[in-house]
Amino acid sequence: MNISRRKFMWGAGASAVVAGSGAVLTPMLQREGVLTETPSRALPVATSEGPLPAAADVVIIGGGIQGICSALFLAERGLAVVICEKGEVAGEQSGRAYSQIMTWELDVATLPLVVHSKDLWRGMNERIGADTSWRIRPRVQTYVDEAGLAAAKEWAAQAKAAVANPALLALRFIDGAELQGHIPGARTPWKVGGLEENAASVDPEIGTPMIARYLQTKGVKIFTRCAVRGLETQGGRICGVVTENGAIRAPTVVLAAGSWSRLFLGNHGLELRTLPLYLSQQRLTAAEGTPRGNGAIGNGVYYRLQADGTYANAPRIFTAPLVRESMTIGWDFLPAFLHGMHGLPLHFSLNSDLLHSFETPHHWKLDEITPFERLRVATPTPSHAFCDLALERLRREFPAFEKSKVIERWGGCVDLAADVTPVISPVDRYPGLLVNTAHSFGMTQGPAAGELIADMITGARPKVDPAPYRFSRLAA
């Protein structure tokens, strides 16, 4: 399995330290969330008719928000683009994201990307001539103590200094009647809250598929149930891909395969140093008297108003499954894991995913069936315990939600780098290959990340500094 003893011992030791710091063995074994084949919850996007084209300017691997947005900006610049998706468009995380389009307390280093992406989302419905479900939803965040509020005010000052146009952040602190107007019926007497006036919402089951449908009207070919098995090179440069349905010649390939990116690159001798995290979510019916925006209330209450009036409600608790890679690169993640992810709770699970990660082939030939063809739409099962807790907290804070009913629950999976910063970058070892993956706020970042990929390919001057997102920073 090509794991050195030193790496195994380091990773196993890191995993043991992390596991010991957060939970005992029994809860880890009982924790819900196991990767499995799952029906897509996104709007269907029909596969393009006819055979695969023999050639294209760019082949994009992956039909999630990153792949679809990369295709959008490339197609607008006149390039012939083909998207190959192993399952369904937005079938995995892009159809299961929490989908608040927001900047509040995100890493200051990524704010230029996020702020630009929010601006691109603002014009997306007009851009494609269709309703992506994007809506302005002012977002309120409250804090249980003065220390949290003081940290938020310090972050806000740093954020305004980090972006070219601070007005685009639309951040301020509110109190009194204005605060109560945003959180009507809240039982806790909150005194001060942070308001992001131009925060927004995109329903994940709608946003990506609507952009994809538009792309098809503009000539972009989207082939679903068409896994890319690997890359082809000539003279050291990318010259195309091999799919399960045949080969496509192309001088440029964009890998936007989400949590599958690490496995794909590994077969070509590249190590993408990311680990998976699971999270759960649920959708609730509308009820009279509930708050009408987005909220992150300091006692663990999170909600997002959807375009149809229903609510997304998430516990915002991450679960880190122990897998094969935990034993090889787990040490890299120790600081992030010990401090939580974005300040949110983090738990660990030990279940059949560990065995599955060892059973999954990590190397294959281009004429062999790959792991991508064995799990077409794969997501973790939801944690009902975490969702029950989220609903209990929501109803305790806002009694109006007592009348809301659970419509559906689902799990999602993201692969994150240890610095919780995405990879949007060329790969030096394979000229012509670019990677767009490892997003922690993928729906928020999608449009700007896709435009940055298009800038790199076409030689346009990027609107966002690409340096923080380079692939080489994750080199072993």
C-alpha positions in Angstrom: 0.0 0.0 0.0 3.1 2.2 -0.2 3.0 3.6 3.3 6.4 3.9 5.0 6.7 2.7 8.6 7.7 6.2 9.7 4.7 7.8 8.0 2.4 5.2 9.4 3.7 5.6 13.0 3.6 9.4 12.8 0.0 9.4 11.4 -1.2 6.7 13.7 0.2 8.6 16.7 -1.4 11.8 15.5 -4.7 10.0 15.0 -4.5 8.5 18.5 -3.7 11.9 20.1 -6.6 13.6 18.2 -9.0 10.8 19.1 -8.0 10.8 22.7 -8.5 14.5 23.0 -12.0 14.6 21.7 -13.7 11.3 22.6 -13.3 7.9 24.0 -13.4 4.8 21.8 -17.0 3.8 22.4 -18.6 7.1 21.2 -16.3 6.9 18.1 -17.6 3.5 17.3 -21.2 4.5 17.8 -21.1 7.8 15.9 -23.3 8.0 12.8 -22.1 8.7 9.3 -20.8 6.0 6.9 -20.0 6.6 3.3 -22.4 4.9 1.0 -24.1 5.1 -2.4 -26.8 7.7 -2.1 -29.5 9.1 -4.5 -28.8 12.6 -5.7 -31.1 15.3 -4.2 -30.2 17.9 -6.9 -32.4 18.9 -9.9 -31.6 16.5 -12.7 -29.3 17.5 -15.6 -29.6 15.4 -18.6 -26.5 13.9 -20.1 -25.5 15.4 -23.4 -26.7 13.4 -26.4 -24.4 11.5 -28.8 -20.9 10.1 -28.3 -18.0 11.8 -26.6 -16.3 14.4 -28.7 -12.9 13.4 -30.0 -11.4 16.6 -28.8 -12.0 19.7 -26.7 -10.1 22.8 -25.6 -10.7 21.9 -21.9 -12.0 18.8 -20.2 -13.3 19.3 -16.7 -13.5 16.4 -14.3 -16.4 16.8 -12.0 -19.9 18.3 -12.2 -20.1 20.0 -8.9 -20.2 23.8 -8.3 -16.4 24.1 -8.9 -16.5 22.3 -12.2 -19.6 23.9 -13.4 -18.4 27.5 -12.6 -15.0 26.8 -14.2 -16.9 25.7 -17.3 -19.1 28.9 -17.2 -16.2 31.3 -17.4 -14.3 29.2 -19.9 -17.3 28.9 -22.2 -17.9 32.7 -22.0 -14.4 33.2 -23.4 -15.1 31.0 -26.4 -13.4 27.7 -25.4 -14.9 24.3 -26.2 -15.5 22.7 -22.9 -16.5 19.1 -22.0 -17.5 18.2 -18.4 -17.3 14.5 -17.4 -19.1 13.6 -14.2 -18.9 10.1 -12.7 -22.4 10.4 -11.2 -24.9 13.2 -11.4 -24.4 17.0 -11.6 -24.3 18.3 -7.9 -25.0 14.7 -6.8 -22.6 14.9 -3.9 -21.5 17.8 -1.7 -22.6 20.5 -4.2 -26.2 19.4 -3.7 -25.8 19.1 0.0 -24.0 22.2 1.1 -25.3 24.5 3.8 -25.1 27.3 1.2 -25.0 30.5 3.1 -23.2 32.9 0.7 -21.3 34.8 3.4 -17.9 36.2 4.6 -18.5 36.5 8.4 -15.4 35.4 10.4 -13.9 33.5 7.5 -10.1 33.4 7.1 -9.0 36.9 6.3 -6.5 35.5 3.7 -9.4 34.1 1.6 -11.6 37.2 1.9 -10.7 38.7 -1.5 -11.8 35.4 -3.2 -15.0 35.2 -1.1 -16.0 38.9 -1.5 -15.5 38.7 -5.3 -17.5 35.5 -5.4 -20.4 37.1 -3.5 -20.4 39.8 -6.2 -20.5 37.2 -9.0 -23.4 35.4 -7.3 -25.2 38.7 -7.1 -25.4 38.8 -10.9 -25.7 35.1 -11.6 -29.5 34.9 -12.2 -29.2 37.7 -14.8 -26.0 36.2 -16.3 -27.7 32.9 -17.1 -31.3 34.1 -17.6 -32.7 31.7 -15.0 -33.4 31.5 -11.3 -30.5 29.8 -9.4 -32.5 30.3 -6.1 -30.0 33.0 -5.1 -31.6 35.5 -2.7 -30.2 38.2 -0.4 -30.6 36.9 3.1 -29.1 39.3 5.7 -27.2 37.2 8.2 -27.1 37.8 12.0 -24.6 36.3 14.4 -24.7 36.6 18.1 -22.3 35.7 20.9 -22.6 34.2 24.3 -19.9 36.2 25.9 -17.9 39.4 25.6 -14.7 37.5 24.4 -16.5 36.1 21.4 -17.9 39.6 20.5 -14.5 41.2 21.0 -12.9 38.6 18.7 -15.6 39.3 16.1 -15.0 43.0 16.2 -11.3 42.5 15.8 -11.9 40.2 12.8 -14.2 42.8 11.2 -11.5 45.4 11.5 -8.9 43.1 9.9 -11.5 42.1 7.2 -12.1 45.7 6.2 -8.3 46.2 5.8 -7.9 43.1 3.8 -10.2 43.8 0.8 -10.0 46.5 -1.8 -13.5 47.7 -1.3 -14.6 47.3 2.3 -18.2 48.4 1.4 -18.7 45.1 -0.3 -18.4 43.3 3.0 -21.5 45.1 4.3 -20.6 44.3 7.9 -21.8 46.1 11.0 -22.8 45.5 14.6 -26.4 46.1 15.6 -28.4 46.1 18.8 -31.8 47.0 20.3 -34.9 47.0 18.1 -32.9 46.5 14.9 -31.3 43.3 16.2 -34.7 42.0 17.5 -36.2 42.7 14.1 -33.8 40.2 12.5 -34.4 37.5 15.2 -38.1 37.9 16.1 -39.2 35.7 18.9 -35.8 34.8 20.2 -35.9 33.7 23.8 -32.4 34.8 24.7 -32.1 38.5 25.4 -29.3 39.2 22.9 -27.8 42.6 23.3 -25.5 42.9 20.3 -25.2 41.0 17.0 -23.1 41.1 13.9 -25.0 41.8 10.7 -23.9 40.9 7.2 -26.4 42.8 5.1 -25.6 41.4 1.7 -25.2 37.8 2.8 -27.2 35.5 0.6 -28.6 32.0 0.2 -28.4 29.5 -2.7 -30.4 26.3 -2.4 -27.7 23.6 -3.2 -30.2 21.3 -4.9 -31.0 24.1 -7.4 -28.0 26.4 -7.9 -25.4 24.2 -9.6 -27.9 22.3 -11.8 -29.5 25.6 -13.1 -26.1 26.9 -14.2 -25.3 23.5 -15.8 -28.6 23.5 -17.8 -27.7 27.0 -19.0 -24.2 25.8 -20.1 -25.8 23.1 -22.2 -27.7 25.7 -24.1 -24.4 27.4 -24.9 -22.8 24.3 -26.3 -21.0 22.9 -23.3 -21.1 19.1 -23.3 -21.9 17.5 -19.9 -21.6 13.8 -19.7 -23.0 12.2 -16.5 -22.3 8.6 -15.5 -19.0 9.1 -17.3 -16.0 8.7 -15.0 -12.6 9.9 -16.0 -10.1 7.1 -15.3 -7.0 9.1 -15.8 -4.8 11.6 -17.7 -2.9 11.1 -20.9 0.4 13.0 -21.6 2.6 13.6 -24.5 6.1 15.0 -24.1 5.4 15.6 -20.5 2.3 17.7 -21.1 -1.4 16.9 -20.8 -2.9 15.8 -24.0 -6.2 14.4 -22.9 -8.2 12.1 -20.7 -9.4 8.5 -20.7 -13.0 8.0 -19.6 -14.9 4.8 -19.1 -16.6 5.6 -22.4 -13.5 6.5 -24.4 -10.8 9.1 -24.8 -11.0 12.9 -25.3 -8.0 14.8 -26.6 -7.5 18.1 -24.8 -4.4 20.3 -24.0 -6.0 21.4 -20.7 -7.7 19.4 -17.9 -9.3 20.9 -14.8 -9.7 18.5 -11.9 -12.7 19.6 -9.8 -13.7 16.3 -8.3 -14.3 17.3 -4.7 -13.5 14.6 -2.2 -12.4 12.3 -5.0 -9.6 14.6 -6.2 -7.0 13.2 -3.7 -7.6 9.6 -5.0 -7.5 10.6 -8.6 -4.2 12.5 -8.3 -2.7 9.7 -6.2 -2.9 7.4 -9.2 -0.7 9.8 -11.1 1.9 10.0 -8.3 0.7 13.3 -6.8 -0.2 13.7 -3.2 -3.1 16.1 -2.4 -2.8 16.4 1.4 -6.4 16.5 2.3 -8.7 14.6 4.7 -12.5 14.1 4.7 -14.9 15.7 7.0 -18.6 14.7 7.3 -21.5 17.0 8.2 -25.2 16.6 8.4 -28.2 18.9 7.6 -32.0 18.9 7.4 -34.7 20.8 5.7 -37.8 22.0 7.6 -41.2 23.2 6.6 -42.1 26.9 6.9 -43.9 28.2 10.0 -45.5 31.5 10.9 -43.4 33.9 12.9 -40.0 32.4 12.2 -37.0 34.7 11.3 -36.8 35.5 7.6 -33.0 35.7 7.0 -30.0 33.6 7.8 -28.8 33.2 11.4 -25.9 31.8 13.5 -27.1 32.3 17.0 -24.5 32.0 19.7 -26.1 29.0 21.5 -25.6 26.6 18.6 -28.6 27.6 16.5 -28.2 27.8 12.7 -30.8 28.4 10.0 -31.0 29.4 6.4 -34.1 30.5 4.6 -34.6 28.8 1.2 -36.2 30.4 -1.9 -39.4 28.3 -1.4 -39.8 29.4 2.2 -38.5 26.2 3.8 -35.5 26.3 6.1 -32.1 24.6 6.1 -31.0 23.7 9.6 -27.6 22.3 10.4 -25.9 21.3 13.6 -22.6 22.7 12.2 -20.8 19.8 13.9 -18.1 18.1 11.9 -17.2 14.4 12.1 -13.7 13.3 11.0 -13.8 9.6 10.0 -10.5 7.8 10.7 -9.3 6.5 7.3 -6.2 5.3 5.6 -4.9 8.8 5.1 -5.3 9.6 8.8 -2.3 7.4 9.3 -0.1 9.0 6.7 -0.9 12.7 6.9 -2.9 13.0 10.1 0.0 14.8 11.8 -0.5 17.8 9.4 -4.1 18.3 10.7 -3.4 18.1 14.4 -3.5 21.8 15.1 -6.7 22.3 13.1 -8.4 19.3 14.6 -7.5 20.3 18.2 -8.9 23.8 17.7 -12.0 22.7 15.7 -12.9 23.7 12.2 -13.8 27.4 11.8 -14.4 27.4 15.6 -17.1 24.7 15.2 -17.2 21.4 17.1 -15.3 18.4 15.7 -15.8 14.8 16.6 -14.2 11.6 15.4 -15.7 8.3 14.1 -14.2 4.8 13.8 -16.3 2.6 11.6 -16.4 0.7 8.3 -15.1 3.7 6.5 -11.6 2.8 7.8 -11.8 -0.7 6.3 -13.3 0.7 3.1 -10.4 3.2 2.7 -7.9 0.3 2.8 -9.9 -1.8 0.4 -10.3 1.0 -2.2 -7.7 0.6 -4.9 -5.2 3.5 -5.0 -3.6 2.6 -8.3 -5.2 1.3 -11.5 -4.6 1.2 -15.2 -6.6 3.3 -17.6 -8.4 0.2 -19.0 -9.5 -1.0 -15.6 -12.7 -0.2 -13.7 -11.9 2.5 -11.1 -13.3 3.4 -7.7 -15.2 6.3 -9.3 -17.3 3.8 -11.3 -18.1 1.7 -8.2 -19.6 4.6 -6.2 -21.4 7.0 -8.5 -23.0 9.2 -5.9 -21.4 8.6 -2.6 -22.1 10.6 0.6 -22.1 9.8 4.3 -25.4 8.8 6.0 -26.7 11.7 8.2 -26.2 11.9 11.9 -29.7 11.8 13.3 -28.4 12.5 16.7 -26.7 15.7 15.6 -29.8 16.8 13.6 -32.1 16.1 16.5 -29.8 18.3 18.7 -29.9 21.1 16.1 -33.7 21.0 15.9 -34.0 20.9 19.7 -31.8 24.0 20.0 -33.6 25.8 17.2 -37.0 25.2 18.8 -35.7 26.2 22.2 -34.5 29.6 20.9 -37.4 30.2 18.5 -40.6 28.5 19.7 -42.2 29.3 16.3 -40.2 26.4 14.9 -42.3 24.0 17.0 -44.7 23.9 14.1 -42.0 23.1 11.6 -41.7 19.5 10.4 -38.6 17.7 9.1 -38.8 17.2 5.3 -35.5 15.4 4.7 -32.1 14.8 6.2 -28.8 14.2 4.5 -25.1 13.9 5.0 -22.3 15.5 3.1 -18.5 15.2 2.7 -15.8 17.7 2.1 -12.0 17.1 1.7 -10.0 19.9 3.4 -6.4 20.8 3.5 -4.8 21.3 6.9 -4.8 25.1 6.5 -8.5 25.0 5.5 -7.7 26.9 2.3 -8.8 25.6 -1.2 -6.5 24.6 -4.0 -7.0 26.6 -7.2 -3.9 26.1 -9.1 -1.9 24.6 -12.0 0.2 21.5 -11.2 3.8 22.0 -12.2 4.5 18.4 -12.7 1.8 18.1 -15.4 1.7 21.2 -17.6 -1.9 21.6 -18.7 -3.4 20.2 -15.5 -5.2 22.5 -13.0 -6.9 21.7 -9.8 -9.9 23.3 -8.2 -10.8 21.5 -5.0 -10.6 21.4 -1.2 -13.2 24.1 -0.6 -14.7 24.5 2.9 -17.2 27.1 1.7 -17.6 25.7 -1.8 -20.9 27.3 -2.7 -19.7 30.7 -1.6 -16.3 30.4 -3.3 -17.5 28.6 -6.5 -18.0 31.5 -9.0 -14.7 33.3 -8.1 -12.8 30.0 -8.1 -14.1 29.1 -11.5 -13.3 32.5 -12.9 -9.7 32.2 -11.4 -9.3 28.9 -13.2 -10.4 30.5 -16.4 -8.0 33.4 -15.9 -5.1 30.9 -15.5 -6.0 29.0 -18.6 -6.6 32.0 -20.9 -3.8 34.2 -19.5 -6.1 36.9 -18.3 -5.1 39.1 -15.4 -6.7 37.5 -12.3 -9.0 39.5 -10.2 -7.9 37.6 -7.1 -4.4 36.8 -6.1 -3.8 33.1 -6.8 -0.8 32.7 -4.5 -2.7 31.5 -1.3 -4.3 28.6 -3.4 -1.2 27.1 -5.0 -1.0 23.3 -5.2 2.7 23.3 -4.3 2.0 24.5 -0.7 0.7 21.0 0.1 3.8 19.2 -1.2 5.2 16.6 1.2 
